[in-house]
Amino acid sequence: MIWDELQSALDALQRDGLKRNRRTLESPCGPVAQVAGRTLISFCSNDYLGLANDPALVAAACAGARTWGVGSGASHLVSGHFAAHATLEEKLAAFTGLARALLFSTGYMANLGIVPALVGRGDAVFADRLNHASLIDAVQLARADSQRYPHGDLAALEKLLAASPARRKLILSDAVFSMDGDLAPLPGLLALAERFDAWLVIDDAHGFGVLGPQGRGSLAHFHLPHSRRLVYMGTLGKAAGAAGAFVAGDATVIEWLAQRARTYLFTTAGSPLIACALAASLDLITQGDARRQHLMQLIAQLRDGLAATRWRLLPSPTAIQPVIIGDNHEALRIAGALYERGLWVPAIRPPTVPKGTARLRVSLTAAHSEAQLALLVDALRELA
Ligand SMILES: *Cc1c(COP(=O)(O)O)cnc(C)c1O
């Protein structure tokens, strides 16, 4: 009985164009992917600076493995916190210009740890409607009263904050929206947080390493003033090219998270060899102006190339360039047609995006060449 229910639910996913299929890569992460013996140009990864398979990161990981072995053996607070982690945390704090940083195993777990550690029953969370799934889940876990404001709408947020009787308030937003590529109005969010005495938790999964001077992230991009109420989460599996995440901010807040964030306490510390790779990655990010410049040129090339076509791009200034299709089956059909041409672009469907807004999510990276992107632009023009 219960199996039959699952099977009919799976059948329904297939029928609605919502069934996901994994493809197995036979080559490292990069602009060219080997899949089932075929060579494809991939526009799927979040490896925005092309560091995932960079020789300097590989060398640092190998050296790290020789020094530290592979596993950490325990959680950070027991015996899993190595000098490699401590060094990386110090580098991350200095890089972001925040008082202290704390490593987490993944961005998903960082978000799940932060929100319930800062607010609980009787408190209120104010969340952008297009926030990442991990932030949505984090609010559920916190059991706080949750209010979602229309995407990027500061006036609506202000009304909700003004009407809230909650003692503790927390504003929660992606900095770069993961499926739209646009930026949250961070200066406005911080001003509201100050005015209404609220926490401001910012998820910079797609801005860290890419935006701001030397890739220092979305806070630096907006020249945001220092604020103790700001809690910054950056992930290390996207532009940084490895795995993991960190939370940075005021030293008291970070110490509280180290004591109370359950996804920090009750999980094995990340591998020290990854921390070594990430230290090398931070150096490349800092010196990565040429990579970021090339990425910006590719973004302009794609937007110019599709400007006069029927394809509707969202107003995204970042590496995430969604082409809105609408219908699930149609999005799958176009992704399939590109795939036949050797171009791998993911079709993103609900529940990842709102119903009726299925899209191709083109991810550009500094590792793509102009010629590779030209193939995608030409194919899309042809399909239009
Ligand atoms: C990818 C992503 C996460 C999750 O980070 P992981 O390190 O992959 O778990 C969190 N928030 C946003 C906005 C993301 O895009």
The ligand as an SDF file (V2000), in Angstrom:
LIG
                    3D

 15 15  0  0  0  0  0  0  0  0999 V2000
   23.7030   26.3530   -2.7990 C   0  0  0  0  0  0  0  0  0  0  0  0
   23.0010   27.2220   -1.8280 C   0  0  0  0  0  0  0  0  0  0  0  0
   22.9730   26.9150   -0.4690 C   0  0  0  0  0  0  0  0  0  0  0  0
   23.4810   25.6140    0.0610 C   0  0  0  0  0  0  0  0  0  0  0  0
   24.8670   25.5810    0.1080 O   0  0  0  0  0  0  0  0  0  0  0  0
   25.5850   24.1680    0.0910 P   0  0  0  0  0  0  0  0  0  0  0  0
   26.9490   24.4440    0.5730 O   0  0  0  0  0  0  0  0  0  0  0  0
   25.5250   23.6920   -1.3210 O   0  0  0  0  0  0  0  0  0  0  0  0
   24.8040   23.2670    1.0050 O   0  0  0  0  0  0  0  0  0  0  0  0
   22.4140   27.8290    0.4000 C   0  0  0  0  0  0  0  0  0  0  0  0
   21.8680   28.9690   -0.0440 N   0  0  0  0  0  0  0  0  0  0  0  0
   21.8510   29.2880   -1.3470 C   0  0  0  0  0  0  0  0  0  0  0  0
   21.2420   30.5680   -1.7780 C   0  0  0  0  0  0  0  0  0  0  0  0
   22.4000   28.4130   -2.2840 C   0  0  0  0  0  0  0  0  0  0  0  0
   22.3370   28.7020   -3.5740 O   0  0  0  0  0  0  0  0  0  0  0  0
  1  2  1  0
  2  3  1  0
  2 14  2  0
  3  4  1  0
  3 10  2  0
  4  5  1  0
  5  6  1  0
  6  7  2  0
  6  8  1  0
  6  9  1  0
 10 11  1  0
 11 12  2  0
 12 13  1  0
 12 14  1  0
 14 15  1  0
M  END
$$$$
